[in-house]
Each structure stands twice: as structure tokens, then as C-alpha cells.
Amino acid sequence: MRCPGCGQEIKLHRNPVPTVDIIIETGGGVVLIKRKNPPHGWALPGGFVDYGESLEQAAIREAREETGLAVQLRRQFHTYSDPARDSRLHTISTVFIATAQGAPTAGDDAAEAAIFTEENLPDLVFDHRQILTDYFRER
């Protein structure tokens, strides 16, 4: 592709897309959302980082949009980057652990929001089963 302004050749790169996922601790468990959009199923709250937004800002925004909860980020947990973690495109997710008060309510991309414990986790999409396995192991 050529630059329309100067005519120089521009090499386009395909780069992974940054995302965040949030493990929200509340009510004796963790909050999961049931996705409205494909891939359908239960997942950690999270999503794409907007341009000009920090990872922390994205995590707080996504948590509020999908669960209605105002979260307090405790710490960054891990980053997951397997190119196959999301069947739609190559994403890199930075996972945060957060706390919140109150009951989650579904919003934005979430059809449902509920609290689960390690013993009653539903089937999960993406690599969220692995993320939660790592989380519970570390606790």
C-alpha cells in the first residue's frame, strides 16, 4: 500500500489485539457473564481496549458495562496470549483481579451475570477455564 500523502510504500502489519478480562471477587465467588454475542457461553467480564485507554481504565469500564459493578482493581494477574485463545482473532488479554460490592446485573454484551464458586463453574468460552484454574490454584 502507498501513503496517499507522500507516495511511499507502507507495510501493513497484522498485530494481536489487546483485551482485558476481570476476575471480580464478590459474594463469596467470582462474577461471570453469559455472552449475548458469539461465541455464546459464560465468560469473565472483559473486552477490547479502546484507543487512548489504559488497560486499567478498560478493565474498570468493561466491568461496569457488563456487570453494573464499580470495581476496585487489586492487581494485575497474568497475561494470556495463545493465538488460538479467541477463535475470532488473535488477542492478548491482560487479566486483573478486582473486588466489588453488590449483586451483578447484566448489561452491554452480557445477557446474564451471576456469581460462581470454584465448585460450580459453568462451561466457559475462550480460555477462561484455564484463567480461572490458574486463579484458584494461586489462591
PANUKE-702716 format. One record per residue (C-alpha): x, y, z; residue in one letter; residue number from 1. Coordinates in steps of 0.1 Angstrom, whole numbers, plus 5000, padded with zeros to 4 digits. Layout:
N
ATOM / X / Y / Z / a / NUM
...
END
This chain:
139
ATOM / 5000 / 5000 / 5000 / m / 1
ATOM / 5012 / 5035 / 4993 / r / 2
ATOM / 5009 / 5065 / 5015 / c / 3
ATOM / 4983 / 5089 / 4999 / p / 4
ATOM / 5003 / 5119 / 5011 / g / 5
ATOM / 5039 / 5111 / 5001 / c / 6
ATOM / 5036 / 5081 / 4979 / g / 7
ATOM / 5060 / 5059 / 5000 / q / 8
ATOM / 5053 / 5022 / 5003 / e / 9
ATOM / 5037 / 5014 / 5036 / i / 10
ATOM / 5040 / 4979 / 5050 / k / 11
ATOM / 5008 / 4969 / 5069 / l / 12
ATOM / 5012 / 4947 / 5099 / h / 13
ATOM / 4988 / 4923 / 5114 / r / 14
ATOM / 4992 / 4927 / 5152 / n / 15
ATOM / 4974 / 4910 / 5181 / p / 16
ATOM / 4946 / 4930 / 5196 / v / 17
ATOM / 4948 / 4940 / 5233 / p / 18
ATOM / 4919 / 4930 / 5256 / t / 19
ATOM / 4913 / 4928 / 5293 / v / 20
ATOM / 4894 / 4902 / 5314 / d / 21
ATOM / 4884 / 4908 / 5351 / i / 22
ATOM / 4881 / 4883 / 5379 / i / 23
ATOM / 4857 / 4901 / 5401 / i / 24
ATOM / 4856 / 4887 / 5437 / e / 25
ATOM / 4823 / 4893 / 5454 / t / 26
ATOM / 4796 / 4875 / 5474 / g / 27
ATOM / 4820 / 4845 / 5481 / g / 28
ATOM / 4827 / 4838 / 5445 / g / 29
ATOM / 4836 / 4854 / 5411 / v / 30
ATOM / 4813 / 4871 / 5386 / v / 31
ATOM / 4808 / 4856 / 5352 / l / 32
ATOM / 4787 / 4868 / 5323 / i / 33
ATOM / 4767 / 4849 / 5298 / k / 34
ATOM / 4776 / 4864 / 5264 / r / 35
ATOM / 4749 / 4879 / 5241 / k / 36
ATOM / 4772 / 4877 / 5210 / n / 37
ATOM / 4792 / 4848 / 5195 / p / 38
ATOM / 4809 / 4829 / 5208 / p / 39
ATOM / 4780 / 4823 / 5231 / h / 40
ATOM / 4785 / 4809 / 5266 / g / 41
ATOM / 4798 / 4820 / 5300 / w / 42
ATOM / 4829 / 4842 / 5303 / a / 43
ATOM / 4848 / 4865 / 5326 / l / 44
ATOM / 4837 / 4901 / 5321 / p / 45
ATOM / 4861 / 4919 / 5297 / g / 46
ATOM / 4866 / 4932 / 5262 / g / 47
ATOM / 4887 / 4952 / 5239 / f / 48
ATOM / 4909 / 4981 / 5250 / v / 49
ATOM / 4898 / 5014 / 5233 / d / 50
ATOM / 4924 / 5036 / 5216 / y / 51
ATOM / 4938 / 5061 / 5242 / g / 52
ATOM / 4927 / 5040 / 5271 / e / 53
ATOM / 4949 / 5023 / 5297 / s / 54
ATOM / 4945 / 4986 / 5305 / l / 55
ATOM / 4933 / 4996 / 5339 / e / 56
ATOM / 4907 / 5020 / 5325 / q / 57
ATOM / 4895 / 4994 / 5301 / a / 58
ATOM / 4891 / 4968 / 5329 / a / 59
ATOM / 4871 / 4992 / 5351 / i / 60
ATOM / 4849 / 5003 / 5321 / r / 61
ATOM / 4842 / 4967 / 5309 / e / 62
ATOM / 4834 / 4956 / 5344 / a / 63
ATOM / 4808 / 4984 / 5348 / r / 64
ATOM / 4793 / 4979 / 5313 / e / 65
ATOM / 4789 / 4942 / 5316 / e / 66
ATOM / 4781 / 4937 / 5353 / t / 67
ATOM / 4769 / 4971 / 5366 / g / 68
ATOM / 4796 / 4968 / 5393 / l / 69
ATOM / 4820 / 4995 / 5403 / a / 70
ATOM / 4852 / 4975 / 5408 / v / 71
ATOM / 4884 / 4982 / 5427 / q / 72
ATOM / 4913 / 4967 / 5409 / l / 73
ATOM / 4935 / 4948 / 5433 / r / 74
ATOM / 4963 / 4937 / 5410 / r / 75
ATOM / 4972 / 4925 / 5375 / q / 76
ATOM / 4970 / 4887 / 5375 / f / 77
ATOM / 4985 / 4873 / 5343 / h / 78
ATOM / 4986 / 4879 / 5305 / t / 79
ATOM / 4973 / 4852 / 5282 / y / 80
ATOM / 4985 / 4853 / 5246 / s / 81
ATOM / 4979 / 4820 / 5229 / d / 82
ATOM / 4970 / 4829 / 5193 / p / 83
ATOM / 4941 / 4803 / 5195 / a / 84
ATOM / 4926 / 4817 / 5227 / r / 85
ATOM / 4899 / 4836 / 5207 / d / 86
ATOM / 4885 / 4820 / 5175 / s / 87
ATOM / 4876 / 4854 / 5161 / r / 88
ATOM / 4911 / 4869 / 5160 / l / 89
ATOM / 4945 / 4869 / 5178 / h / 90
ATOM / 4940 / 4887 / 5211 / t / 91
ATOM / 4963 / 4892 / 5241 / i / 92
ATOM / 4944 / 4895 / 5273 / s / 93
ATOM / 4957 / 4911 / 5305 / t / 94
ATOM / 4937 / 4897 / 5334 / v / 95
ATOM / 4930 / 4918 / 5365 / f / 96
ATOM / 4917 / 4907 / 5399 / i / 97
ATOM / 4892 / 4931 / 5413 / a / 98
ATOM / 4867 / 4934 / 5442 / t / 99
ATOM / 4832 / 4948 / 5442 / a / 100
ATOM / 4802 / 4952 / 5464 / q / 101
ATOM / 4767 / 4942 / 5455 / g / 102
ATOM / 4750 / 4919 / 5430 / a / 103
ATOM / 4759 / 4919 / 5394 / p / 104
ATOM / 4734 / 4929 / 5368 / t / 105
ATOM / 4738 / 4921 / 5331 / a / 106
ATOM / 4744 / 4949 / 5307 / g / 107
ATOM / 4760 / 4958 / 5273 / d / 108
ATOM / 4773 / 4925 / 5258 / d / 109
ATOM / 4761 / 4904 / 5287 / a / 110
ATOM / 4727 / 4885 / 5286 / a / 111
ATOM / 4732 / 4874 / 5323 / e / 112
ATOM / 4756 / 4880 / 5351 / a / 113
ATOM / 4760 / 4857 / 5381 / a / 114
ATOM / 4783 / 4847 / 5409 / i / 115
ATOM / 4800 / 4813 / 5408 / f / 116
ATOM / 4824 / 4794 / 5430 / t / 117
ATOM / 4852 / 4771 / 5420 / e / 118
ATOM / 4829 / 4742 / 5427 / e / 119
ATOM / 4800 / 4753 / 5404 / n / 120
ATOM / 4817 / 4769 / 5374 / l / 121
ATOM / 4797 / 4766 / 5341 / p / 122
ATOM / 4811 / 4757 / 5307 / d / 123
ATOM / 4833 / 4787 / 5297 / l / 124
ATOM / 4843 / 4802 / 5264 / v / 125
ATOM / 4877 / 4813 / 5252 / f / 126
ATOM / 4905 / 4802 / 5276 / d / 127
ATOM / 4886 / 4814 / 5307 / h / 128
ATOM / 4885 / 4779 / 5322 / r / 129
ATOM / 4924 / 4780 / 5322 / q / 130
ATOM / 4924 / 4815 / 5336 / i / 131
ATOM / 4902 / 4805 / 5365 / l / 132
ATOM / 4921 / 4773 / 5371 / t / 133
ATOM / 4953 / 4794 / 5374 / d / 134
ATOM / 4935 / 4819 / 5397 / y / 135
ATOM / 4920 / 4792 / 5421 / f / 136
ATOM / 4954 / 4774 / 5421 / r / 137
ATOM / 4972 / 4805 / 5431 / e / 138
ATOM / 4947 / 4814 / 5458 / r / 139
END
